[in-house]
Amino acid sequence: MRNGDEVVARGVVVAAPGRPMVFCPPFAQPDIASPQRKAPACADDPRAVVVTGIDVDRLSERDAAEGVSFGYAQLRGVWRDRTIAVTEQRPFTPDEPAPPAADEVPCPRPPGGWKRNNELPPFDADRLAAYTEQQPDRFGAQWVVYADAEQERDGGPDWPAAKQILVVGVVEGDLDDARRDLAPLYDGNLCVTRTEQSITRRKQVTRELEALWTSHPEAVVATAGLGGPRNLPAVDLVVMDQPTHDVLAGIGWEQFEVSAVIQPAR
């Protein structure tokens, strides 16, 4: 994001006495359910973004605590030096939950198909994970998918009938050799597939993303686990400004997934 760009944002706006009004990305939501009725603690947070042109009376779910007014809004405005000059303020509407999507299973069905959960022993991938950690340049990410059961995910009513599959990424070597090595270590459904990022590289990228907390404390909302369809390290930003862009470009865009709270207007 460069000075003069038009942006959109949605979330909490805080008006504290004697302070500039700020937009608070998701790290500081109102805690109005608390008996102490605490206000969002983001006025002093380096990640808070100053906003001008806000009508406090038009904030959605407007409330106050500890002398601080706050509420929700959808904003459009002009970005300049970590300030949004608001040109349009709309009522806040929560995101509609997306319908569950079927998982992609990157392996063909085995002969006889995938086994259902009620046909498998309790999920335990510790032995397999320990083995892959001993060969971090050979193996990559591990994740779980479900075959033929998107409506049964997350412990739904037909969970025993779901088909849970452990996917293991392989960076170096033959897939069949890796499958033969891993099969004795895991009793459940196993999918061994090619992946580009090794365990060694993933840990390095994760450390570099976490270093943004120190080098650019105003930029990072969170770095958390694996994200996106390629199961890469993930980083959530307040905004993709030039300094943050330069750091991430040095890591390599193909090495992680990135999202930002403040987006370019479309």
Protein Blocks (a to p, Z undefined) as FASTA:
>chain_A
ZZhiacdddddddddehiacddddfklccffkbmklpaddfklpmkbccdehiafklpgh
iaceehiacdddddddddeehiacdfbdcdddddddddddddddfbdcdehiaadfklpc
cddfklmmmmmmmmmmlpccdddddehilmmgghiaklmmpccddddddfbdcfklmmmm
mmmmpcbdcdddddfbdfklmmmmmmmmmmmmmmmmmlpmbdchjedjkopacdddfbdc
fklmmmmmmnopklpccddfbdcdZZ
